[in-house]
Amino acid sequence: MSENCNQSCNTCSKDCAERRENKNDFSEKPHEMSKIKKVIGIVSGKGGVGKSMVTSMLAVTMNRLGYHTAILDGDITGPSIPKAFGIKEKARGSELGMFPVKSKTGIDIMSINLLLENDTDPVVWRGPVIGNVVKQFWTDVIWNDVDFMFIDMPPGTGDVPLTVFQSIAVDGIIVVTSPQELVSMIVSKAVKMAEMMNIPIIGLVENMSYFQCPDCGKEHKIFGNSNIDEIAKKHDLKVLAKLPINPKIAAAADKGMIELFDGDWFEAVAKILEEKLR
Ligand SMILES: Nc1ncnc2c1ncn2[C@@H]1O[C@H](COP(=O)(O)OP(=O)(O)OP(=O)(O)O)[C@@H](O)[C@H]1O
């Protein structure tokens, strides 16, 4: 048994005598040189609600707190993480495996856009191929001593995210919603998927919740009032954060400077995540 055994064979690549495998277990071992403590999957009901934005800001928050943080960009058809971090260089590999690219503040990132020759090339692959690429980001990338890995999951609750959840040992899920969606249905689907996978839902993040007037400070519900609090209560979930529509956040992501975002929206989430390491 490994001296660092945490009883979770899914996050360990050692072939020890105590290893527990199960016939219905589709989980893949991470690269043998990887060491990853906690894996958090960020999911959404559909594209464009700010899942990548929330993934990036969570990673920046935990990195600022001194944790070695990584992002596995599982959103293969819409990979926006490298752009938000202003990463132009390509990922490298050796005979041992692939290496993530480090952001300016030291966040390890792997994304399909770090491998494509031209990052404006569309990815026109079918679901199973996409699922396999995400799996390879887990099995073939050397993730060096990571405290928190955030996975920007493929959007939705269909085939591709399901494959990813079956293959990667995710410790918890954060569901990103926005007030203009059918939040109730999306949260119900996410809850069912998490139950099927036996993965806890850490909570919900409502993005684009309101707009705060820069002149008078008044909050305006651009998309109307959401019922996120009632939905969370119904499923016994926490609302972890409500993010405003903030043109500065969008501009920071567009300029590749998301690491400079200013705001304390994720303080409560950070505390919950820190607890997971204890
Ligand atoms: N709170 C916010 N305030 C202002 N702009 C935002 C906010 N959240 C996201 N955006 C902008 O909305 C767009 C979509 O966000 P993002 O790419 O994070 O969504 P997504 O859910 O990951 O989409 P996809 O799944 O299609 O990749 C981006 O241009 C982003 O800059």
Ligand as a Chemical Component Dictionary entry (heavy atoms), coordinates in Angstrom:
data_LIG
# 
_chem_comp.id                   LIG 
_chem_comp.type                 NON-POLYMER 
_chem_comp.pdbx_formal_charge   0 
_chem_comp.three_letter_code    LIG 
# 
loop_
_chem_comp_atom.comp_id 
_chem_comp_atom.atom_id 
_chem_comp_atom.alt_atom_id 
_chem_comp_atom.type_symbol 
_chem_comp_atom.charge 
_chem_comp_atom.model_Cartn_x 
_chem_comp_atom.model_Cartn_y 
_chem_comp_atom.model_Cartn_z 
_chem_comp_atom.pdbx_ordinal 
LIG N1  N1  N 0 -20.672 37.487 -14.782 1  
LIG C1  C1  C 0 -20.379 37.850 -16.013 2  
LIG N2  N2  N 0 -20.366 39.166 -16.375 3  
LIG C2  C2  C 0 -20.083 39.534 -17.635 4  
LIG N3  N3  N 0 -19.815 38.672 -18.638 5  
LIG C3  C3  C 0 -19.820 37.368 -18.342 6  
LIG C4  C4  C 0 -20.093 36.887 -17.031 7  
LIG N4  N4  N 0 -20.013 35.520 -17.043 8  
LIG C5  C5  C 0 -19.705 35.176 -18.299 9  
LIG N5  N5  N 0 -19.596 36.269 -19.088 10 
LIG C6  C6  C 0 -19.277 36.281 -20.525 11 
LIG O1  O1  O 0 -20.231 35.424 -21.172 12 
LIG C7  C7  C 0 -19.610 34.658 -22.200 13 
LIG C8  C8  C 0 -19.838 33.167 -21.941 14 
LIG O2  O2  O 0 -19.134 32.783 -20.752 15 
LIG P1  P1  P 0 -18.377 31.377 -20.639 16 
LIG O3  O3  O 0 -17.535 31.130 -21.850 17 
LIG O4  O4  O 0 -17.741 31.329 -19.324 18 
LIG O5  O5  O 0 -19.655 30.421 -20.695 19 
LIG P2  P2  P 0 -19.720 28.836 -20.772 20 
LIG O6  O6  O 0 -20.917 28.441 -19.990 21 
LIG O7  O7  O 0 -18.430 28.234 -20.384 22 
LIG O8  O8  O 0 -19.987 28.627 -22.287 23 
LIG P3  P3  P 0 -19.583 27.358 -23.201 24 
LIG O9  O9  O 0 -20.070 26.164 -22.484 25 
LIG O10 O10 O 0 -20.341 27.648 -24.475 26 
LIG O11 O11 O 0 -18.097 27.402 -23.337 27 
LIG C9  C9  C 0 -18.153 35.054 -22.209 28 
LIG O12 O12 O 0 -17.945 36.024 -23.204 29 
LIG C10 C10 C 0 -17.909 35.665 -20.836 30 
LIG O13 O13 O 0 -16.896 36.645 -20.861 31 
# 
loop_
_chem_comp_bond.comp_id 
_chem_comp_bond.atom_id_1 
_chem_comp_bond.atom_id_2 
_chem_comp_bond.value_order 
_chem_comp_bond.pdbx_ordinal 
LIG N1  C1  SING 1  
LIG C1  N2  SING 2  
LIG C1  C4  DOUB 3  
LIG N2  C2  DOUB 4  
LIG C2  N3  SING 5  
LIG N3  C3  DOUB 6  
LIG C3  C4  SING 7  
LIG C3  N5  SING 8  
LIG C4  N4  SING 9  
LIG N4  C5  DOUB 10 
LIG C5  N5  SING 11 
LIG N5  C6  SING 12 
LIG C6  O1  SING 13 
LIG C6  C10 SING 14 
LIG O1  C7  SING 15 
LIG C7  C8  SING 16 
LIG C7  C9  SING 17 
LIG C8  O2  SING 18 
LIG O2  P1  SING 19 
LIG P1  O3  DOUB 20 
LIG P1  O4  SING 21 
LIG P1  O5  SING 22 
LIG O5  P2  SING 23 
LIG P2  O6  DOUB 24 
LIG P2  O7  SING 25 
LIG P2  O8  SING 26 
LIG O8  P3  SING 27 
LIG P3  O9  DOUB 28 
LIG P3  O10 SING 29 
LIG P3  O11 SING 30 
LIG C9  O12 SING 31 
LIG C9  C10 SING 32 
LIG C10 O13 SING 33 
# 
